[in-house]
Amino acid sequence: MEEQKSVEIPVVEGIEEIVSTESWKSDKIDKLAGALAKAQSEMDGAAKTSTNPFFKSEYADLHSVISSSFPYLSKNGLSISQGNEIIPGAVCVTTTLLHESGQWLRSKIKVPMPKVDAQGVGTATTYGRRYGLAGMVGIAQKDDDANSIRKTEPLKRGVNVNK
């Protein structure tokens, strides 16, 4: 059995204040949870309709994730709202799942910008929207294209990064 190495997580000053003042869900989510369960029972996952020519791979793009989820969310009284915030070197995308009752869940993802220009902002925002939406509603997708925003060489399949 291989020995697991522990990773030290840095302490961020003031993080308790941020976490305590930024709510991630409404007080109750029972109606939202029931509606999401019904929507998920009908969703089939996002089709790989786009191609990444650099990595010669196919992936489910944002449109595919939206097409795979929105009809079933809407049918069950659910909707999605997404917004973004530009911070130094990254874009933060906030995804909020809303239920017609007023109940909601929120998630935030920070995506590094490959370059600091309009195209970099657009790329990072699109990635954040796709990953945020897919994660929020439970859409499965196969995605090898994330390597395009990495600054290092892409990981090879089967390589244990925990060594």
LOKOL-566920 format. One line per field, with one value per residue: x, y, z of N, C-alpha, C in turn; residue in three letters; residue number from 1. Coordinates in pm, 1 decimal. Layout:
N
nx: c(X,...)
ny: c(Y,...)
nz: c(Z,...)
cax: c(X,...)
cay: c(Y,...)
caz: c(Z,...)
cx: c(X,...)
cy: c(Y,...)
cz: c(Z,...)
r: c(ALA,...)
k: c(NUM,...)
This chain:
163
nx: c(84.6,60.7,204.9,23.7,86.3,62.4,-101.2,-38.4,-263.8,-280.3,-330.7,-573.8,-597.3,-874.9,-1063.5,-1270.6,-1453.4,-1534.7,-1653.3,-1858.7,-2020.2,-2100.1,-2352.6,-2445.6,-2675.8,-3037.5,-3246.8,-3416.8,-3429.2,-3590.5,-3801.3,-3664.5,-3472.1,-3631.7,-3740.1,-3505.8,-3416.7,-3615.9,-3574.0,-3310.2,-3353.1,-3444.1,-3251.1,-2986.9,-2715.2,-2432.6,-2364.9,-2070.9,-1990.6,-1808.8,-1474.4,-1139.3,-876.2,-603.6,-549.4,-667.5,-919.7,-1258.0,-1526.0,-1784.2,-1936.6,-2029.5,-2283.2,-2384.9,-2406.9,-2595.1,-2813.1,-2861.5,-2961.8,-3132.9,-3408.2,-3518.7,-3476.9,-3634.3,-3889.4,-3936.0,-3961.4,-3721.5,-3436.3,-3136.4,-2888.1,-2607.6,-2313.5,-2019.4,-1695.0,-1410.3,-1087.6,-746.0,-564.5,-754.3,-1092.4,-1390.7,-1671.2,-2003.6,-2260.6,-2603.0,-2864.6,-3202.1,-3526.4,-3876.2,-4012.8,-3859.6,-3645.5,-3292.0,-2961.4,-2610.1,-2298.1,-1948.5,-1682.5,-1338.6,-1147.2,-841.5,-702.4,-590.8,-458.9,-431.4,-652.5,-926.3,-1001.2,-891.7,-1041.2,-1295.0,-1258.7,-1197.5,-1431.4,-1626.6,-1541.3,-1576.0,-1854.2,-1950.6,-1842.8,-1944.1,-2226.1,-2261.3,-2168.4,-2344.5,-2599.7,-2556.0,-2476.6,-2322.6,-2012.7,-1758.6,-1441.4,-1164.2,-1049.7,-967.2,-698.1,-603.9,-599.6,-409.5,-85.6,121.3,259.8,19.7,-139.7,-57.1,-258.0,-321.7,-110.8,3.8,-53.8,-22.9,211.9)
ny: c(-118.1,219.0,503.8,783.6,1120.3,1406.5,1717.6,2048.4,2296.7,2632.7,2899.6,3144.7,3473.0,3622.7,3460.1,3331.2,3533.9,3596.2,3354.2,3332.6,3554.0,3526.6,3369.9,3041.4,2907.5,2911.0,2945.8,2722.8,2429.5,2231.5,2218.0,2293.4,2087.9,1860.6,1924.7,1939.4,1676.4,1548.1,1670.1,1584.4,1312.5,1296.6,1404.7,1344.3,1382.3,1565.1,1595.4,1524.6,1755.3,1930.8,1997.6,1986.0,2098.3,2110.7,1917.0,1709.1,1606.0,1543.2,1728.5,1826.0,2120.0,2451.5,2515.1,2259.3,2159.9,2338.4,2283.7,2022.6,2042.0,2270.8,2243.2,2045.6,2148.6,2383.9,2269.7,2169.5,2386.8,2521.0,2736.3,2890.1,3122.1,3306.6,3480.6,3688.9,3777.5,3967.7,3910.1,3967.4,3793.6,3592.1,3464.9,3472.4,3277.0,3278.7,3058.6,3028.9,2832.2,2844.8,2811.3,2810.4,2863.0,3038.7,2938.9,2863.3,2767.6,2822.4,2842.2,2895.2,2932.1,2958.0,3049.9,3037.6,3288.8,3238.7,3430.0,3780.8,3945.3,4039.1,3798.1,3607.0,3657.0,3590.4,3316.4,3202.4,3272.0,3128.6,2862.4,2858.6,2901.0,2670.2,2454.6,2528.3,2521.3,2250.4,2113.8,2209.3,2112.5,1846.5,1734.6,1502.1,1499.3,1445.5,1568.2,1674.6,1907.8,2099.1,2121.5,2319.3,2563.3,2540.0,2615.4,2443.2,2132.4,1902.6,1657.3,1314.4,1034.4,795.4,859.3,890.4,1153.7,1196.3,1108.3)
nz: c(0.0,-90.4,63.5,163.4,100.3,301.0,244.3,302.7,382.5,312.9,547.9,521.7,588.4,742.3,622.3,757.8,804.1,543.1,462.3,652.4,595.7,336.8,194.3,85.4,29.1,41.4,337.2,353.5,149.4,58.8,-135.8,-366.6,-374.6,-420.1,-671.8,-824.0,-806.7,-957.9,-1208.8,-1261.5,-1292.3,-1545.7,-1709.7,-1944.3,-1972.3,-2107.9,-2448.5,-2638.0,-2843.4,-2946.6,-3067.1,-2963.7,-3127.4,-3065.2,-2866.2,-2990.4,-2913.3,-2810.4,-2661.4,-2428.1,-2485.9,-2359.2,-2467.7,-2516.4,-2254.2,-2150.6,-2324.5,-2250.1,-1997.1,-1935.3,-2044.4,-1874.5,-1622.8,-1634.4,-1676.8,-1425.9,-1259.2,-1211.2,-1246.3,-1379.0,-1286.0,-1378.8,-1298.2,-1320.8,-1191.4,-1226.1,-1119.2,-1016.8,-1254.1,-1283.0,-1329.9,-1152.0,-1140.0,-1055.4,-991.3,-964.0,-860.7,-895.4,-752.6,-824.6,-590.7,-453.5,-320.1,-317.9,-437.3,-431.4,-600.7,-641.3,-871.3,-935.7,-1206.2,-1367.9,-1584.2,-1912.4,-2061.5,-2012.2,-2147.1,-2362.9,-2492.3,-2317.7,-2084.3,-2182.2,-2245.0,-1990.9,-1852.2,-1995.8,-1948.7,-1667.3,-1649.6,-1778.7,-1625.1,-1372.7,-1411.6,-1494.3,-1267.3,-1070.9,-1144.8,-1185.2,-1430.2,-1635.1,-1801.8,-2041.6,-2046.4,-2190.1,-2262.0,-2080.3,-2043.5,-2210.0,-2079.8,-1892.1,-1762.0,-1761.8,-1886.4,-2019.1,-1809.2,-1820.0,-1890.7,-1639.2,-1475.2,-1151.4,-954.2,-688.4,-578.9)
cax: c(0.0,140.3,183.3,-32.2,151.6,-35.0,-83.8,-69.6,-349.4,-241.1,-431.9,-604.1,-646.0,-1007.6,-1150.1,-1390.2,-1546.5,-1588.5,-1741.5,-1976.9,-2106.1,-2144.5,-2438.6,-2442.7,-2808.0,-3147.8,-3269.5,-3475.2,-3408.8,-3667.7,-3872.2,-3560.4,-3411.4,-3726.9,-3749.0,-3379.4,-3416.0,-3701.1,-3504.7,-3195.0,-3397.8,-3473.6,-3132.7,-2908.1,-2573.4,-2397.3,-2299.9,-1942.8,-2018.4,-1700.4,-1344.2,-1021.1,-778.5,-469.7,-538.7,-738.0,-1019.2,-1392.2,-1575.4,-1916.8,-1920.0,-2131.2,-2413.6,-2428.6,-2448.0,-2721.3,-2917.0,-2887.0,-3018.6,-3235.4,-3547.4,-3561.7,-3481.7,-3752.6,-4007.6,-3952.4,-3963.0,-3585.2,-3362.9,-2996.5,-2834.8,-2462.4,-2246.1,-1875.8,-1615.2,-1271.2,-989.0,-613.5,-523.6,-859.3,-1233.4,-1475.5,-1806.6,-2100.1,-2378.5,-2711.9,-2978.5,-3320.3,-3653.7,-3990.2,-4055.7,-3767.4,-3529.9,-3177.6,-2827.1,-2509.3,-2162.7,-1854.2,-1562.2,-1233.4,-1078.7,-730.0,-707.3,-471.1,-394.0,-511.9,-711.6,-1068.0,-1014.1,-863.5,-1158.2,-1402.6,-1228.3,-1211.5,-1572.9,-1697.6,-1506.4,-1641.6,-1998.8,-1975.6,-1815.5,-2036.4,-2358.6,-2257.3,-2156.2,-2463.8,-2716.3,-2517.3,-2460.6,-2196.7,-1947.5,-1619.4,-1379.6,-1017.9,-1001.6,-921.3,-553.4,-569.8,-578.5,-300.5,43.4,217.5,227.7,-99.0,-113.9,-76.6,-351.2,-260.6,-2.1,-38.0,-0.8,-11.0,340.0)
cay: c(0.0,340.3,600.2,909.5,1239.6,1508.0,1847.1,2155.6,2399.7,2760.8,2975.6,3271.4,3567.4,3677.3,3368.4,3303.0,3643.5,3580.9,3236.9,3354.9,3658.3,3491.0,3252.6,2956.0,2850.0,2970.3,2878.2,2591.1,2388.0,2109.1,2223.3,2294.2,1954.5,1770.7,1960.0,1902.5,1530.1,1513.8,1713.8,1497.6,1180.4,1307.0,1450.1,1234.7,1417.1,1655.8,1529.9,1580.6,1809.4,2020.0,1934.4,2063.8,2054.3,2100.2,1788.7,1609.3,1544.6,1598.3,1766.0,1886.9,2263.9,2517.6,2499.4,2121.6,2147.7,2412.9,2207.6,1898.1,2065.0,2374.5,2199.9,1967.5,2241.7,2468.6,2185.0,2144.8,2512.5,2560.3,2818.6,2915.9,3255.9,3304.8,3608.7,3674.8,3883.3,3960.4,3936.9,3956.9,3665.0,3488.8,3502.8,3395.7,3263.8,3235.4,2993.8,3018.2,2749.7,2905.5,2738.7,2902.3,2893.6,3135.9,2869.1,2871.0,2717.7,2901.1,2788.3,2985.0,2867.7,3050.7,2994.4,3122.4,3339.1,3200.5,3557.0,3889.9,4027.5,4004.9,3656.0,3533.6,3671.4,3512.4,3174.5,3164.8,3283.9,3015.8,2744.2,2869.6,2881.0,2529.9,2370.5,2566.3,2468.0,2103.7,2071.0,2246.6,2030.3,1705.9,1689.3,1433.5,1536.6,1406.0,1694.7,1675.3,2035.8,2189.0,2137.1,2437.1,2681.0,2509.3,2671.4,2335.1,2023.5,1827.1,1532.1,1193.0,942.5,686.6,908.6,919.7,1284.9,1202.6,1052.1)
caz: c(0.0,-98.7,170.0,116.3,153.0,339.7,181.3,397.0,325.1,373.0,619.8,457.7,688.3,720.6,548.4,836.8,782.0,408.4,461.8,735.2,541.6,202.7,204.6,-33.2,6.2,115.7,465.8,325.2,10.9,37.1,-264.1,-468.9,-379.7,-485.1,-813.8,-887.1,-818.9,-1072.8,-1331.0,-1283.5,-1337.3,-1688.7,-1783.2,-1998.6,-1982.0,-2216.9,-2561.7,-2682.2,-2975.9,-2987.7,-3079.3,-2930.1,-3226.2,-3005.7,-2797.2,-3071.7,-2825.7,-2815.4,-2529.7,-2419.1,-2468.1,-2277.2,-2531.6,-2494.3,-2113.6,-2139.6,-2395.4,-2177.5,-1864.1,-1921.7,-2061.5,-1758.6,-1509.3,-1653.0,-1658.8,-1282.5,-1184.2,-1176.4,-1343.2,-1346.9,-1307.4,-1365.6,-1306.2,-1306.3,-1130.0,-1269.4,-1014.9,-1079.5,-1308.3,-1284.7,-1334.0,-1060.2,-1193.3,-955.3,-1047.7,-868.2,-900.4,-834.6,-762.9,-830.7,-453.4,-396.1,-264.1,-407.3,-403.3,-503.6,-604.4,-707.8,-921.1,-977.9,-1323.1,-1409.7,-1721.5,-1986.3,-2092.0,-1959.3,-2251.0,-2379.8,-2523.8,-2194.3,-1997.9,-2241.7,-2229.8,-1850.2,-1816.6,-2056.0,-1870.0,-1537.7,-1666.7,-1812.9,-1508.3,-1266.5,-1443.9,-1492.2,-1128.3,-994.4,-1177.2,-1193.0,-1569.0,-1662.7,-1926.2,-2054.4,-2082.9,-2195.1,-2314.0,-1974.0,-2054.3,-2288.1,-1995.5,-1800.3,-1800.1,-1764.4,-1977.4,-1976.0,-1738.8,-1897.8,-1826.4,-1562.7,-1393.5,-1015.9,-916.2,-543.1,-535.0)
cx: c(89.4,105.0,132.4,44.5,45.0,0.7,-124.9,-150.4,-316.4,-359.2,-449.8,-664.4,-783.7,-1104.0,-1278.0,-1496.3,-1612.2,-1689.8,-1869.5,-2070.9,-2159.7,-2222.1,-2434.7,-2576.6,-2912.7,-3168.3,-3326.4,-3449.0,-3490.2,-3739.8,-3773.2,-3501.2,-3503.4,-3736.6,-3621.1,-3369.9,-3500.2,-3633.0,-3387.6,-3235.5,-3426.5,-3352.1,-3047.0,-2758.3,-2548.4,-2319.8,-2169.4,-1960.5,-1909.2,-1568.4,-1235.2,-910.9,-638.2,-448.7,-608.3,-839.1,-1153.4,-1436.9,-1715.5,-1898.1,-2035.6,-2270.9,-2470.0,-2477.5,-2580.7,-2835.6,-2956.0,-2960.4,-3137.1,-3378.4,-3601.9,-3566.4,-3609.2,-3881.9,-4039.4,-3940.0,-3826.9,-3525.3,-3221.6,-2966.1,-2683.7,-2407.3,-2097.7,-1811.6,-1471.7,-1182.8,-851.2,-580.5,-631.3,-997.6,-1306.3,-1616.1,-1895.4,-2223.1,-2482.5,-2824.3,-3098.5,-3442.0,-3766.2,-4042.9,-3971.6,-3646.4,-3416.8,-3052.5,-2727.4,-2373.4,-2074.0,-1732.0,-1465.6,-1154.7,-964.8,-745.9,-578.5,-390.7,-488.5,-549.9,-856.5,-1087.9,-989.6,-980.0,-1273.3,-1382.6,-1251.5,-1357.5,-1652.9,-1668.5,-1580.1,-1790.7,-2029.6,-1955.8,-1911.7,-2175.3,-2359.8,-2249.9,-2282.3,-2580.4,-2683.7,-2508.1,-2323.8,-2142.3,-1805.4,-1548.1,-1228.7,-963.8,-952.5,-770.8,-514.4,-548.2,-469.8,-171.6,149.6,175.5,104.0,-57.9,-138.5,-169.0,-274.3,-144.9,-56.9,27.0,16.9,120.7,430.0)
cy: c(124.8,435.2,730.6,1025.0,1341.1,1640.0,1952.6,2262.7,2532.0,2829.5,3109.2,3362.6,3620.1,3584.3,3337.4,3409.4,3631.3,3467.7,3265.0,3460.0,3624.7,3360.1,3172.6,2888.0,2927.9,2890.7,2737.8,2557.5,2262.5,2107.1,2220.3,2154.5,1855.1,1796.1,1920.9,1751.5,1485.6,1550.8,1620.9,1359.2,1179.2,1345.7,1331.8,1264.3,1501.3,1581.8,1601.4,1627.8,1901.7,1944.8,2033.0,2018.0,2035.0,1964.9,1676.1,1531.5,1613.2,1630.0,1824.8,2035.3,2322.0,2499.6,2359.3,2100.8,2220.7,2334.1,2080.3,1919.3,2161.2,2325.2,2127.4,2052.6,2324.7,2392.1,2162.8,2270.4,2562.9,2648.2,2842.0,3062.5,3247.3,3445.6,3588.3,3799.2,3862.8,3997.1,3921.7,3812.8,3559.2,3551.8,3413.1,3396.1,3208.2,3180.9,2980.7,2937.1,2801.3,2816.7,2841.0,2941.4,3004.1,3070.1,2868.2,2805.7,2797.1,2833.9,2884.8,2905.4,2975.8,2983.9,3088.3,3166.7,3298.5,3322.0,3668.1,3984.7,3981.2,3856.1,3570.1,3538.9,3585.9,3362.8,3129.0,3170.9,3166.3,2886.6,2745.6,2846.3,2735.0,2440.4,2400.8,2508.6,2316.0,2051.1,2096.4,2151.9,1882.5,1650.5,1624.3,1481.9,1483.9,1525.9,1685.0,1811.4,2131.3,2210.4,2263.8,2561.3,2658.1,2570.9,2563.1,2230.8,1950.8,1698.4,1414.7,1101.3,833.0,730.4,942.9,1049.9,1297.8,1147.3,1160.5)
cz: c(0.0,14.5,109.0,180.0,189.0,272.1,281.6,325.8,393.0,441.4,548.9,563.0,649.3,649.9,625.5,814.2,645.2,405.5,538.7,676.7,402.8,208.7,74.8,-59.6,84.2,244.2,448.1,179.0,-22.9,-97.8,-380.2,-485.3,-449.9,-634.4,-887.4,-905.0,-938.8,-1204.1,-1363.4,-1333.0,-1486.7,-1772.2,-1825.2,-2001.8,-2105.7,-2325.0,-2597.0,-2826.8,-3028.0,-2988.9,-3041.5,-3025.5,-3168.4,-2940.5,-2872.8,-2987.7,-2845.9,-2673.7,-2540.1,-2391.3,-2385.9,-2337.8,-2508.7,-2350.4,-2091.0,-2203.4,-2321.6,-2045.8,-1860.4,-1943.1,-1938.2,-1632.3,-1517.6,-1626.6,-1511.2,-1197.2,-1140.6,-1285.9,-1291.0,-1374.1,-1287.4,-1382.8,-1287.3,-1245.9,-1175.1,-1150.8,-1079.8,-1122.5,-1319.0,-1300.7,-1234.2,-1119.6,-1082.9,-1026.6,-937.8,-930.5,-822.9,-854.8,-759.3,-692.6,-389.9,-332.0,-366.7,-348.1,-486.4,-493.1,-682.2,-750.0,-969.4,-1089.8,-1362.1,-1554.4,-1793.1,-2030.5,-2049.6,-2073.3,-2267.9,-2409.4,-2399.8,-2097.2,-2050.4,-2224.3,-2086.4,-1805.8,-1871.9,-1981.6,-1736.5,-1546.1,-1692.4,-1692.3,-1394.2,-1288.8,-1433.2,-1349.4,-1047.9,-1019.8,-1195.5,-1333.6,-1584.9,-1796.2,-1926.2,-2111.6,-2075.7,-2233.1,-2206.5,-1980.1,-2129.6,-2202.6,-1891.9,-1851.8,-1811.8,-1866.7,-1928.1,-1906.3,-1831.3,-1820.6,-1755.7,-1475.3,-1256.1,-971.3,-766.1,-491.5,-483.3)
r: c(MET,GLU,GLU,GLN,LYS,SER,VAL,GLU,ILE,PRO,VAL,VAL,GLU,GLY,ILE,GLU,GLU,ILE,VAL,SER,THR,GLU,SER,TRP,LYS,SER,ASP,LYS,ILE,ASP,LYS,LEU,ALA,GLY,ALA,LEU,ALA,LYS,ALA,GLN,SER,GLU,MET,ASP,GLY,ALA,ALA,LYS,THR,SER,THR,ASN,PRO,PHE,PHE,LYS,SER,GLU,TYR,ALA,ASP,LEU,HIS,SER,VAL,ILE,SER,SER,SER,PHE,PRO,TYR,LEU,SER,LYS,ASN,GLY,LEU,SER,ILE,SER,GLN,GLY,ASN,GLU,ILE,ILE,PRO,GLY,ALA,VAL,CYS,VAL,THR,THR,THR,LEU,LEU,HIS,GLU,SER,GLY,GLN,TRP,LEU,ARG,SER,LYS,ILE,LYS,VAL,PRO,MET,PRO,LYS,VAL,ASP,ALA,GLN,GLY,VAL,GLY,THR,ALA,THR,THR,TYR,GLY,ARG,ARG,TYR,GLY,LEU,ALA,GLY,MET,VAL,GLY,ILE,ALA,GLN,LYS,ASP,ASP,ASP,ALA,ASN,SER,ILE,ARG,LYS,THR,GLU,PRO,LEU,LYS,ARG,GLY,VAL,ASN,VAL,ASN,LYS)
k: c(1,2,3,4,5,6,7,8,9,10,11,12,13,14,15,16,17,18,19,20,21,22,23,24,25,26,27,28,29,30,31,32,33,34,35,36,37,38,39,40,41,42,43,44,45,46,47,48,49,50,51,52,53,54,55,56,57,58,59,60,61,62,63,64,65,66,67,68,69,70,71,72,73,74,75,76,77,78,79,80,81,82,83,84,85,86,87,88,89,90,91,92,93,94,95,96,97,98,99,100,101,102,103,104,105,106,107,108,109,110,111,112,113,114,115,116,117,118,119,120,121,122,123,124,125,126,127,128,129,130,131,132,133,134,135,136,137,138,139,140,141,142,143,144,145,146,147,148,149,150,151,152,153,154,155,156,157,158,159,160,161,162,163)
